[in-house]
């Protein structure tokens, strides 16, 4: 990975090693996150994404190396250092005191940062939760409160770990609108996610596997190289029909997967014509043909053992 040549990176990593349980080791030799960029971390559960985010935020001890934010190591900074106020983070496993109410949590936010923007709090529907205790909230409601704590002071660096998990459609849309606004304002965003829309907003993807980064590319490059450029989907079809389609098209596809009544073929753009011809030849009414996108890459990450290419 190349060393960042611009001003001080938002996040800089050198020779980072973090050893976890069951022999897991996070090992990142060199990584810079440029200011104003949006970077998506992808990978299977346990691949090292959350460990890296926690290390960046000094929430765990590192065995060697360093992670710096705006040129500083957070663990070495006093709680009043101005760099801390430039960061907003939503991480897994947040705990609060047993009896604390949501309104009290947001009051803590205001006392820490000196400002809590109502548009962000209201957009995430948090104000209506003020009277309730945090411990009694649903998973989705807790996620909204956690995101408000991370975003409502308009930080320069936003670090998010599976932020869309548990959000219903209304608040997921509001969250993405807030994220887009912060990105347009120049914030640096680092987001670990299994959600296609989260990853689709990024201009850079880091693919984690077994504690290492195995891909560091622009989304279009990594999707084209790892997935392909074309996706054809046949759903709710009889097994005999899928057999015929698979025999016709699989040899020309880069990869294919079959799950019950569904067949997914992935390949290059020149597969589009024979795919549509096969649909017409076999009188298939229900099918989809479209360009490959971020959600297909995430499907590959989650289910790569189903594809002919095997483990990524």
C-alpha positions as CSV (number, residue, x, y, z in Angstrom):
1,X,0.0,0.0,0.0
2,X,1.4,3.4,-1.0
3,X,2.2,6.1,1.5
4,X,-0.1,9.1,1.4
5,X,1.7,12.1,-0.1
6,X,-0.7,14.9,0.8
7,X,-1.1,16.8,4.1
8,X,-1.4,14.9,7.4
9,X,-3.7,11.9,6.8
10,X,-7.0,11.7,8.8
11,X,-5.8,8.2,9.8
12,X,-2.3,6.9,9.5
13,X,-1.2,3.3,10.2
14,X,2.3,2.0,10.4
15,X,3.3,-1.6,11.3
16,X,0.1,-2.2,13.3
17,X,-0.2,-5.6,15.0
18,X,-3.0,-6.5,17.3
19,X,-3.3,-10.1,18.7
20,X,-6.7,-11.4,19.7
21,X,-8.2,-14.6,20.8
22,X,-8.0,-18.0,19.1
23,X,-4.8,-17.1,17.3
24,X,-6.3,-14.1,15.4
25,X,-3.9,-11.3,14.5
26,X,-4.6,-8.0,12.8
27,X,-1.6,-7.1,10.8
28,X,-1.5,-3.8,8.7
29,X,1.9,-2.6,7.6
30,X,1.0,0.7,6.0
31,X,-2.3,2.5,5.5
32,X,-3.3,6.2,5.1
33,X,-6.9,7.5,4.9
34,X,-6.9,10.9,3.1
35,X,-8.9,13.8,4.6
36,X,-12.3,14.1,3.0
37,X,-12.5,10.5,1.7
38,X,-15.1,7.9,2.4
39,X,-13.7,4.4,2.9
40,X,-15.8,1.3,3.3
41,X,-14.4,-1.7,5.2
42,X,-15.8,-5.0,4.0
43,X,-15.1,-8.6,5.0
44,X,-16.7,-11.5,6.8
45,X,-17.4,-11.4,10.5
46,X,-14.2,-11.9,12.4
47,X,-12.0,-10.7,9.5
48,X,-10.6,-7.7,11.5
49,X,-12.8,-4.7,10.6
50,X,-14.0,-3.9,14.1
51,X,-10.6,-4.7,15.6
52,X,-9.1,-2.1,13.3
53,X,-11.7,0.5,14.2
54,X,-11.2,-0.1,17.9
55,X,-7.4,0.1,17.5
56,X,-7.8,3.4,15.7
57,X,-9.9,4.8,18.5
58,X,-7.5,3.4,21.2
59,X,-10.3,1.3,22.6
60,X,-7.9,-1.7,22.8
61,X,-4.2,-2.2,23.3
62,X,-2.0,-2.8,20.3
63,X,0.9,-5.2,20.4
64,X,3.1,-3.1,18.1
65,X,3.0,-0.3,15.6
66,X,0.7,2.7,15.8
67,X,-2.5,4.2,14.5
68,X,-2.7,8.0,14.5
69,X,-5.7,10.3,13.9
70,X,-4.9,13.7,12.6
71,X,-1.2,12.9,13.5
72,X,-2.1,12.0,17.1
73,X,-2.5,8.8,19.1
74,X,-5.7,9.1,21.0
75,X,-4.6,7.1,24.0
76,X,-1.9,9.7,24.6
77,X,-4.2,12.7,24.5
78,X,-6.0,14.2,27.5
79,X,-9.8,14.1,27.4
80,X,-9.9,17.8,26.7
81,X,-7.6,17.7,23.7
82,X,-9.3,19.4,20.6
83,X,-8.6,16.4,18.3
84,X,-11.1,14.3,20.4
85,X,-13.9,16.8,19.6
86,X,-13.2,16.3,15.9
87,X,-14.1,12.6,16.0
88,X,-17.5,11.0,16.0
89,X,-17.7,7.2,16.5
90,X,-20.4,4.5,16.7
91,X,-19.0,1.2,17.7
92,X,-20.3,-2.2,18.9
93,X,-21.0,-3.0,22.5
94,X,-21.9,0.5,23.8
95,X,-23.1,0.5,27.4
96,X,-24.6,3.1,29.6
97,X,-25.6,3.1,33.3
98,X,-28.7,1.1,34.1
99,X,-31.1,3.9,34.7
100,X,-29.9,6.6,32.2
101,X,-32.5,8.1,29.9
102,X,-32.0,9.0,26.2
103,X,-32.4,12.7,27.0
104,X,-29.7,12.5,29.6
105,X,-27.4,10.8,27.1
106,X,-27.9,13.6,24.6
107,X,-27.3,16.2,27.3
108,X,-23.9,14.5,27.9
109,X,-23.3,14.9,24.2
110,X,-24.0,18.6,24.4
111,X,-21.7,19.1,27.4
112,X,-18.9,17.2,25.7
113,X,-19.0,19.0,22.3
114,X,-20.8,22.3,23.1
115,X,-23.3,21.7,20.3
116,X,-25.9,19.2,19.3
117,X,-27.5,19.8,15.9
118,X,-31.2,19.4,16.1
119,X,-31.5,18.5,12.4
120,X,-29.5,15.4,13.0
121,X,-31.2,14.4,16.2
122,X,-34.6,14.9,14.7
123,X,-33.7,13.3,11.4
124,X,-32.8,10.1,13.3
125,X,-36.0,10.3,15.4
126,X,-34.2,10.5,18.6
127,X,-36.0,13.4,20.3
128,X,-39.2,11.2,20.7
129,X,-37.0,8.7,22.6
130,X,-35.8,11.3,25.2
131,X,-38.1,10.2,28.1
132,X,-37.2,6.5,27.7
133,X,-34.4,4.5,29.3
134,X,-31.6,3.5,27.0
135,X,-31.7,-0.1,28.3
136,X,-35.4,-0.5,27.4
137,X,-34.9,0.6,23.7
138,X,-35.1,-1.8,20.8
139,X,-32.0,-2.6,18.9
140,X,-32.9,-0.2,16.1
141,X,-33.7,2.6,18.6
142,X,-30.4,2.1,20.3
143,X,-28.6,2.3,17.0
144,X,-30.3,5.6,16.3
145,X,-29.2,7.1,19.6
146,X,-25.6,5.8,19.1
147,X,-25.6,7.4,15.6
148,X,-26.9,10.7,17.0
149,X,-24.1,10.6,19.5
150,X,-21.6,10.0,16.7
151,X,-22.9,12.6,14.2
152,X,-24.7,15.4,16.0
153,X,-21.6,17.6,16.6
154,X,-20.7,17.4,12.9
155,X,-17.3,15.8,13.4
156,X,-14.4,16.0,10.9
157,X,-13.8,12.3,11.2
158,X,-16.7,9.8,11.4
159,X,-16.0,6.1,12.3
160,X,-19.0,3.8,12.1
161,X,-19.3,0.0,12.7
162,X,-22.3,-1.6,11.0
163,X,-24.4,1.6,11.4
164,X,-27.3,0.5,9.2
165,X,-27.9,-2.7,11.2
166,X,-31.2,-2.7,12.9
167,X,-32.4,0.6,11.3
168,X,-35.8,0.5,9.5
169,X,-36.2,2.0,6.1
170,X,-37.2,5.5,7.2
171,X,-34.2,6.0,9.5
172,X,-31.8,4.3,7.2
173,X,-32.7,6.8,4.5
174,X,-32.3,9.7,7.0
175,X,-28.9,8.3,8.1
176,X,-27.7,8.1,4.5
177,X,-28.9,11.7,3.9
178,X,-26.9,12.9,6.9
179,X,-23.9,10.9,5.8
180,X,-24.0,12.5,2.4
181,X,-24.3,16.0,3.9
182,X,-21.3,15.4,6.1
183,X,-19.3,14.0,3.2
184,X,-20.2,17.0,1.1
185,X,-19.0,19.2,3.9
186,X,-15.5,17.6,3.8
187,X,-15.7,15.1,6.6
188,X,-13.6,11.9,6.5
189,X,-15.8,8.8,6.8
190,X,-14.7,5.3,7.7
191,X,-17.5,2.8,7.7
192,X,-17.5,-1.0,8.3
193,X,-20.6,-2.5,6.8
194,X,-22.4,-5.5,5.2
195,X,-25.0,-3.1,3.6
196,X,-24.8,-2.4,-0.1
197,X,-25.9,1.3,0.1
198,X,-23.3,2.0,2.8
199,X,-20.6,0.6,0.7
200,X,-21.9,2.1,-2.5
201,X,-21.4,5.6,-1.1
202,X,-17.7,5.0,-0.6
203,X,-14.9,6.1,-3.0
204,X,-12.5,3.4,-1.6
205,X,-12.9,-0.1,-0.4
206,X,-10.7,-2.0,2.0
207,X,-11.4,-5.8,2.0
208,X,-10.3,-7.5,5.2
209,X,-9.6,-11.2,5.4
210,X,-8.0,-13.0,8.3
211,X,-6.7,-9.8,9.8
212,X,-5.1,-8.5,6.6
213,X,-6.3,-6.1,3.9
214,X,-6.4,-8.2,0.7
215,X,-7.9,-5.5,-1.5
216,X,-7.6,-1.7,-1.4
217,X,-9.3,-0.2,-4.5
218,X,-11.9,2.1,-5.9
219,X,-15.3,0.4,-5.9
220,X,-15.6,0.1,-9.7
221,X,-12.2,-1.5,-9.9
222,X,-12.7,-4.1,-7.2
223,X,-16.2,-5.0,-8.3
224,X,-15.0,-5.4,-11.9
225,X,-12.0,-7.5,-10.9
226,X,-13.6,-9.6,-8.1
227,X,-17.2,-9.8,-9.3
228,X,-17.6,-8.9,-12.9
229,X,-19.6,-6.2,-14.8
230,X,-22.9,-8.0,-15.5
231,X,-25.4,-9.8,-13.3
232,X,-28.3,-11.9,-14.5
233,X,-30.8,-13.3,-12.1
234,X,-33.6,-15.8,-12.6
235,X,-35.9,-16.3,-9.5
236,X,-38.8,-18.6,-8.7
237,X,-38.1,-21.0,-11.5
238,X,-38.6,-24.8,-11.7
239,X,-35.6,-27.0,-11.1
240,X,-35.7,-28.4,-14.7
241,X,-35.7,-24.9,-16.2
242,X,-32.8,-23.9,-14.0
243,X,-30.9,-27.0,-15.1
244,X,-31.3,-26.0,-18.7
245,X,-30.3,-22.4,-18.1
246,X,-27.3,-23.4,-16.0
247,X,-26.1,-25.8,-18.8
248,X,-26.6,-23.1,-21.4
249,X,-25.0,-20.1,-19.6
250,X,-22.6,-21.3,-16.8
251,X,-19.7,-22.1,-19.2
252,X,-19.7,-18.4,-20.4
253,X,-20.1,-16.9,-16.9
254,X,-17.3,-15.8,-14.6
255,X,-19.2,-17.4,-11.7
256,X,-22.7,-18.7,-10.9
257,X,-24.6,-19.6,-7.8
258,X,-27.9,-21.6,-7.4
259,X,-30.0,-21.4,-4.3
260,X,-33.4,-23.3,-4.5
261,X,-35.4,-21.7,-7.3
262,X,-32.9,-18.9,-7.9
263,X,-30.0,-18.8,-10.3
264,X,-27.4,-15.9,-10.3
265,X,-24.9,-15.6,-13.1
266,X,-22.0,-13.1,-13.0
267,X,-19.8,-12.2,-15.9
268,X,-18.7,-9.5,-18.3
269,X,-20.9,-7.3,-20.4
270,X,-20.7,-9.7,-23.4
271,X,-22.7,-12.2,-21.4
272,X,-25.7,-10.0,-21.5
273,X,-26.7,-10.9,-25.1
274,X,-26.6,-14.7,-24.6
275,X,-28.3,-14.3,-21.3
276,X,-31.3,-12.5,-22.8
277,X,-31.3,-14.9,-25.7
278,X,-31.5,-17.8,-23.3
279,X,-34.4,-16.2,-21.5
280,X,-36.3,-15.8,-24.7
281,X,-35.4,-19.3,-25.9
282,X,-36.7,-20.9,-22.7
283,X,-39.7,-18.5,-22.4
284,X,-38.5,-17.1,-19.0
285,X,-40.7,-14.2,-17.9
286,X,-39.2,-13.3,-14.6
287,X,-35.6,-12.3,-14.7
288,X,-33.3,-9.4,-14.0
289,X,-30.3,-8.2,-16.0
290,X,-28.2,-5.3,-14.6
291,X,-24.7,-4.0,-14.0
292,X,-22.8,-5.4,-11.1
293,X,-22.9,-3.3,-7.9
294,X,-21.7,-3.1,-4.3
295,X,-24.3,-5.5,-3.0
296,X,-23.0,-8.2,-5.4
297,X,-19.5,-7.7,-4.0
298,X,-20.9,-8.1,-0.5
299,X,-22.7,-11.2,-1.5
300,X,-19.4,-12.6,-2.7
301,X,-17.8,-11.7,0.6
302,X,-20.5,-13.5,2.5
303,X,-21.2,-16.4,0.3
304,X,-18.1,-16.9,-1.8
305,X,-18.1,-20.7,-1.1
306,X,-21.2,-20.9,-3.3
307,X,-19.4,-19.6,-6.3
308,X,-17.2,-21.6,-8.7
309,X,-14.3,-19.4,-7.8
310,X,-14.3,-20.6,-4.3
311,X,-12.8,-18.7,-1.4
312,X,-11.9,-15.1,-2.4
